[in-house]
Amino acid sequence: MAHLLESIPTVNLVISEDIVQMLRRELNVDINDKILIALADHISLALDRERKGIPCENPLLLEIQQFYRKEYALAGRALQIIKDYLGIEMSEEEQGFITLHIVNATMPQRSDRLIVSVQLVRDVLAIVSEHYATTLDVASLPYERFVRHLQFFAQRALDPAAGQVNGDALFRIDETVYPRAFSCAESIADRLASTYNVVVTNAEKSYLAYHIVNLLGESGL
């Protein structure tokens, strides 16, 4: 830690502190001080790339923008703080990376699992869209609620310590009334088993089906 601190320019630590204080005001949550060093280190590396003209691709940028809208907007304010201090305007890709730092600081999830969870949520949304042969309305409130459910579902699925829902789901619906939603949930479970080595519990599948019905407004709910 001491060696890392020595390698970070003082101005970047000050910038990181300003960003963290802004996040605490805007999110009104307790943010672990560990983000300060991690963020300052990331800013230092990002600025070094910027000065050297080295492009940095963010393959999950679109998903980050859609799934973490509030955090992405706050990351934009963080980039403005950097610009105010150093006069350097950073890219959308970097805004996406800083968004993940913000999410990681506000959700109890390991940083390596956060990247995988973004990919998992993206895959689930693609399955739902394909299963129902429809384009999901990313600007709608039901979509935002569904994505939020998927974020916590991904956290439970990827973290054995968190544990999936078992027993009776909180919102159990009748499989015979909503066979399409349950079929979709089964497809999601199959994908998670083959791609992420995750076994989805029956209760979680029922919970997914409930949220799928809410998302698409299937008649009879």
C-alpha positions in Angstrom: 0.0 0.0 0.0 2.8 2.4 0.9 4.6 1.7 -2.4 1.3 2.2 -4.3 0.7 5.6 -2.6 4.2 6.7 -3.5 3.5 6.0 -7.1 0.3 8.1 -7.3 0.8 11.8 -7.9 -0.6 13.9 -5.0 -3.0 15.8 -7.3 -4.6 12.5 -8.3 -5.2 11.6 -4.6 -6.8 15.0 -4.2 -9.0 14.5 -7.2 -10.0 11.1 -5.9 -10.9 12.5 -2.6 -13.1 15.2 -4.2 -14.9 12.5 -6.3 -15.5 10.3 -3.2 -16.9 13.3 -1.3 -19.2 14.0 -4.3 -20.4 10.4 -4.3 -21.1 10.4 -0.6 -23.3 13.5 -1.0 -25.2 12.3 -4.1 -25.7 8.7 -3.1 -26.1 9.2 0.6 -24.5 5.9 1.4 -21.5 4.9 3.4 -18.6 4.4 0.8 -15.6 2.4 1.9 -12.4 4.5 1.9 -10.7 1.8 -0.1 -12.3 3.3 -3.2 -10.1 6.4 -2.7 -6.8 4.6 -3.4 -8.3 2.3 -6.1 -9.8 5.3 -7.9 -6.7 7.4 -7.6 -4.6 4.5 -9.0 -7.1 4.1 -11.9 -7.1 7.8 -12.6 -3.3 7.8 -12.7 -3.1 4.9 -15.2 -5.9 6.4 -17.3 -4.2 9.8 -17.5 -1.0 8.2 -18.4 -2.7 6.4 -21.3 -4.4 9.6 -22.3 -1.1 11.5 -22.5 0.5 8.8 -24.5 -2.5 8.6 -26.9 -3.1 4.9 -26.1 -6.8 4.0 -26.8 -8.6 1.9 -24.2 -11.6 0.0 -25.3 -14.4 -0.8 -22.9 -16.4 -3.8 -24.4 -19.1 -3.5 -21.8 -19.7 0.3 -22.2 -23.2 0.0 -23.7 -24.3 -2.4 -20.9 -22.7 -0.2 -18.2 -24.6 2.9 -19.6 -27.9 1.0 -19.6 -27.6 -1.0 -16.3 -26.0 1.7 -14.1 -27.5 5.0 -15.4 -27.2 6.9 -12.1 -23.7 5.7 -11.4 -22.7 6.4 -15.1 -24.0 10.0 -14.7 -22.0 10.4 -11.5 -18.9 9.1 -13.3 -19.5 11.9 -15.8 -19.3 14.4 -13.0 -16.1 12.6 -11.8 -14.6 13.2 -15.3 -15.6 16.9 -15.0 -13.7 17.1 -11.7 -10.6 15.7 -13.4 -11.0 18.2 -16.2 -11.3 21.1 -13.8 -8.1 20.1 -12.1 -6.0 19.0 -15.1 -7.7 20.4 -18.2 -7.9 16.9 -19.7 -11.1 15.6 -21.1 -11.4 11.8 -20.8 -13.4 9.4 -23.0 -16.7 7.6 -22.5 -14.8 4.4 -22.1 -13.0 5.8 -19.0 -16.4 7.1 -17.8 -17.6 3.5 -18.0 -14.6 2.2 -16.0 -15.1 4.7 -13.3 -18.7 3.7 -13.2 -17.7 0.2 -12.2 -15.5 1.6 -9.4 -18.6 3.5 -8.1 -20.8 0.4 -8.3 -18.1 -1.7 -6.7 -17.9 0.8 -3.8 -21.6 0.8 -3.2 -22.5 -2.9 -3.6 -21.1 -5.8 -1.6 -19.5 -7.6 -4.6 -16.0 -8.5 -5.6 -14.7 -6.4 -8.5 -13.9 -9.5 -10.6 -17.5 -10.7 -10.1 -18.9 -7.3 -11.1 -17.6 -7.6 -14.6 -19.0 -11.1 -14.9 -22.4 -10.0 -13.5 -22.6 -7.3 -16.2 -22.1 -9.9 -18.8 -24.6 -12.2 -17.1 -27.3 -9.5 -17.0 -26.6 -8.7 -20.7 -27.1 -12.4 -21.6 -30.3 -12.7 -19.6 -31.8 -9.7 -21.3 -30.8 -11.1 -24.7 -32.5 -14.4 -23.9 -35.8 -12.6 -22.8 -35.8 -10.5 -25.9 -35.2 -13.5 -28.2 -37.7 -15.7 -26.3 -40.5 -13.2 -26.7 -39.3 -11.9 -30.1 -39.5 -8.4 -28.9 -37.2 -5.3 -28.4 -37.2 -4.4 -24.8 -37.9 -0.7 -23.9 -34.7 0.3 -22.2 -36.3 3.7 -21.2 -39.2 2.1 -19.3 -39.6 1.8 -15.6 -40.4 -2.0 -15.8 -37.1 -2.5 -17.7 -35.2 -0.6 -15.0 -36.9 -2.7 -12.3 -36.1 -5.9 -14.2 -32.5 -4.9 -14.6 -32.2 -4.1 -10.9 -33.6 -7.5 -10.0 -31.1 -9.1 -12.4 -28.2 -7.3 -10.8 -29.1 -8.7 -7.4 -29.8 -12.1 -8.9 -26.4 -12.1 -10.6 -24.8 -11.2 -7.3 -26.6 -14.1 -5.6 -25.8 -16.5 -8.4 -22.1 -15.7 -8.6 -21.4 -15.5 -4.9 -21.8 -18.7 -3.0 -21.7 -16.8 0.3 -24.7 -14.7 -0.7 -26.7 -17.7 -1.7 -29.7 -18.0 -4.0 -33.3 -17.9 -3.0 -34.5 -21.4 -1.9 -37.8 -22.8 -0.8 -40.9 -20.8 -1.6 -40.2 -17.8 -3.7 -41.4 -14.5 -2.4 -43.5 -14.0 -5.5 -44.6 -17.4 -6.7 -46.8 -17.6 -9.7 -48.6 -20.5 -11.4 -46.4 -22.2 -14.0 -49.6 -23.5 -15.8 -50.9 -19.9 -16.2 -47.6 -18.5 -17.4 -45.8 -21.3 -19.3 -44.0 -18.9 -21.6 -42.4 -17.0 -18.7 -41.3 -20.2 -17.0 -40.0 -21.6 -20.3 -37.9 -18.4 -20.6 -36.7 -18.8 -17.0 -35.6 -22.4 -17.9 -33.7 -21.1 -20.9 -31.9 -18.6 -18.7 -31.1 -21.3 -16.2 -29.7 -23.5 -19.0 -27.5 -20.6 -20.3 -26.2 -19.9 -16.8 -25.3 -23.5 -16.3 -23.4 -23.8 -19.6 -21.7 -20.4 -19.6 -21.2 -19.5 -15.9 -21.4 -23.0 -14.2 -24.3 -21.7 -12.1 -27.2 -24.0 -11.0 -30.3 -21.8 -10.7 -32.7 -22.9 -7.9 -36.4 -23.6 -8.7 -37.3 -20.7 -6.4 -35.0 -18.3 -8.3 -36.5 -19.5 -11.6 -40.0 -18.8 -10.2 -38.8 -15.3 -9.1 -37.4 -14.7 -12.6 -40.6 -15.8 -14.2 -42.5 -13.4 -12.0 -40.3 -10.5 -13.1 -40.5 -11.5 -16.7 -44.3 -11.3 -16.6 -44.1 -7.9 -14.9 -41.6 -6.7 -17.5 -43.6 -7.7 -20.6 -47.1 -7.1 -19.2 -48.3 -10.6 -20.0 -52.1 -10.7 -19.5 -53.6 -12.3 -16.5 -51.1 -11.3 -13.8 
